[in-house]
Amino acid sequence: MELIHLDLTQLSVSPANMRHGRKAPDISDILPSVRARGILMPLLVRPNGEEGHFEIVAGRRRYHAALAVAEEGGTVEPLPCGIMDAGDDASALEASLIENIARLDPDEVSQWETFARLVKEGREIADIARTFGITELMVKRALALGNLLPRIRDLYRQEQIDAASIRHLTLATKARQKEWLRLYADKEAYAPTGQRLKQWLFGGQSIPTGVALFDPADYPAPIVADLFGKDRYFSDAHAFWTLQNAAIDALREKYLAEEWQEAVILEPGQHFHRWEHEKVRKAKGGKVYITISHQGEVETHEGWLSQREAKRLANGEASEAAKPPRPEVTAPLQNYIDLHRHAAARDALADAPGAALRLMLAHIMVRSSLWRVQIEEQRAVTPAIRESIETSPFEAAFDGKRRAALALLNLDPETPTIAGRHGGEGLPDLFRRLLTLSDTEVMTILAIVMGETLETGSAEAEVVGVHLNVDMGGVWQPDDAFFNLIRDRGVVNAMVAEVAGPSVAEANAGEKVKVQKAVIHDTLSGNNGRAKVDGWLPRWFRFPVAAYTDRGGFRTAAHWARLESNSGEA
């Protein structure tokens, strides 16, 4: 049996489940725990024939509890699931999982203590996961609690900090954790939690001067201070990183001059996990790892080797990496050269808009250190919605245009997206390829990339649709997924008025939603003696959009109302 994590949208209750088809189960006893800590015990699932989708054989209540948290607007991480092989007996497997999970302390801080001791004794993460019947990811999450200050661990054990917040804090440096604890202890201050905590840790551009490895006097832009002058921040993130990266390079050179085996600079935001390394002295070949947080804070970890390298060393084998040679230029000289070459290149680029357009497109497609582009994943919350969008004529048409754009670039037509590509050639190679294409071809590719990065349900999607006079009538057709999602009697009655007329709507105003939906079905198909109506398009799919009621809560309509209001004020 394989243990993995699966998204809610990949799961449904199996007909084999003894409670399948009954009303939703009572989850009141487990819902508070799921809200606070998520799903801890794996569900038993098996493939249902649809690629990437699984049906739940055991764990229906846990699944419904996770659905309830999602409907409340909470964050639901992928659920731990045990995938049954052919011939597996569900009852035996569930009993085995229950027996294993019963041996594991439900307190995650105690789990960390147990797992950390086992790792110290030489147990692999995969072995620990098999022993307790959980996924490797769950073991790693528990081990990550070792990155926390003891005070934060105690607060979590006392359930004064929720699971989402604690996972964000495991990624924070010790200094950042201390700062958060000061906010938590101050009753008049605000200590961010949940998603706001993540934004506080990684999303802001206010970089405190205390993290700088360089002399703040060398900083070319203004430094902002509060009224008391106690906290000071760099106002220009780009200027900060230019100096900070040069100082990090100099720090690496310093370690190499001190004859460390190697000084490894990790990517910004990448974390150093002690449980994946072993302590090794410099004389024995230990390395230095340098970590850089998104806030610019730098930490060094001296005298470590990966477990694999440490084992090779213990067996008398040669180190995998020889000591790197001293570079030809120093970090300050490299900075000087780079800045002057950069000044010359961008001066020329300012006079070449065609090249600039292609460079922008290459940045979006491959990503670089200064560009962060996120692809719209079109996440469907139910299998029915996913099937509906996958069979949409608009989706099929866009996919055909994407394939044509991929052909212009001589790329595999099965590539799922053009934007945000991680593999293949790098940004310079792609830029050179774009330079060989005509302006028309480049604009064709750019349009596809913008479509791939257009956010679902966003205000910009509304503006695009209105500006381009998008008409969904005659292409979009109401399907079962659409009708199954409509449950408001007033809305359905307004739709009846649109397709069958006000008199029919008035006559059916007191009928159940199901009856009124049948009237719409009959009118659109011409059944049961009703005159057939073609090309009906609900107000929700028109550009500009319109709502059926004045009750609010319709995000798309709210976006458009705000845009119209702003336009009127202008």
C-alpha positions, 0 to 999 in steps of 0.5 A: 500500500502506497501512502501519499497526499491527495487534494480534496478535488481528487476524492469522492466517496466509494459506492463500496463504502458501507455508508455511501448514499446516506445523508452527510455524517455527523462530524461535530466531534471531529470537526474542531480537531480538523479545523485546528490540526487538519487530517492526521489519520490516513484515509483508505482509497482506491483508483476509480478509473478516472486519471488522478481521481480516487474513491474513499473506501474508509474515512468518509467522516474525515473527508466530510470534515475536511469539506466542511472546513473548506466551505467555511473558508479555511485552508485544507491541505492535501489529505493523507491517503493509503492507496489500496492495491488490487486484492487488499482487504479494506477492513484489515488495512484500516485495522492496521492503520488504526493500530499503528496510529494508536501507538503515535502520540496525538500531540505533534510536539511529542511526535517531534520528540519521538521522530527526532530521537529515532532520526538520531538513532539512524532511522530513515524518514521512510522507515518512521512513516511505515512504522506509524502508518503515516506519510513521509510528509507528515513525518517531515512536518513533525520534524520541522517543529525542531526549527521552532523556539521552545516557547512557540512549541509550548504554545502550540502544545497548549493549542494557543497557536493553530496548525497553519500558523505553526507551519509558517513559523517553522520556516522563519529564522530564530530572530523572526520567531523572537520578533513574532513572540514579542508581538504575541506577548504584547496585548496592545500589538497585533501578532499575525496568524494564518495567511497573514502570518505568511505574508508577514514573514515572506511577502513584504518588501520592508527589509529591516537594516539589521539583516544587512551584511554590508554597512548601511552607510553604503546603501544608495537609497533612503532608509526609513525609520519609525518615530522612535528611530528604533526600527529602520528599513531599506526602502528599495529592495533591489538596491538592498539585494545588490549589496547583500548578494555581493556581501554573501559572495564575500562571506563565501570567499571568507569561508573558502579562505579559511579552508572549509571544504565548500561554502554552499549558498542555498537559494533564497527561501530554501531551508537547511534541514538538520535532520537531513545532514550530519555534523562533521568538523572542518578538518574532516571535510565538513561544509558550510551552508549559507541560507538566505530568507526572503526578508534578506536574513542570512544564517550560516551552518558550519560543519555539516555534510549530507547524510549520503556524503557523511556515509561515504566519508565514514566508509573511507571514500573520497568526497564527491566534490573537490575544493573549488578553485579560487575565482578569477575576480573578487566579489566586489570586482565582479559587482563593478563589472556587472553593473557597468555591463548592465548600464550599457546593455539597458541603455541600448535596450531602451532604443529597441522596443522589439527586443524588449518585448521579446525579452519580457516574453522570455522572462514570463515564460521561463521566469527569472530572479526578478520576475514572479509569474503564477499560472492560473491552475483553474482549480475546480472544487468538484469533479463535475465542475472540472469535467464541465470546464474540460469539455468547454468549447472555449477551453478546447479552442484555447488549447488549440491556439496554445498548441499553435503557439508551441509549434512556433517555438518548436516545443512539444505540443503536449506541454501543458503551459507555455508560461512558467516553464522550468525545464528545457532551455534557459532564458537567454536561449529562449530570448534568442529563439524569439528574436528569430520570430516576426512581430506577429508571431511573438504577439500570438505567443504573448496573447497565449501566455497572458491567457495562461496567467489571467486570474480566475474570478479577477477584476482584470478578467472582467475588463478583458471580457468587456473590452473585447466584447466577449459573447458566450452566447451560442457557445456555452451551453447549460449543463448538469453541473451548472443546474446542480449548483443553483439552489436559490429559489429567487434566482431560478425564478428570475431565470424562468422569467428570462427563458419562458416569460414573466407569466410562467415565472409568476405561476411557478413562483411558489414551486420548489427549485427542482420544479422551476429548473425543470421548466427551464430545461423543458423550455431550452429543449422544447419538451412537454409542449413548451416552445423551444428557446435557443441561445439563452445566456444567464446574466452571470456569463454576460460581459458586462456581468449582472446579478439576479438579486441585490443581496450581494455576495456575488464576487464577479458582479462586485468586481464590475460594480467597483470598476464602474464606480471607479470609472465614473469617479474618473 
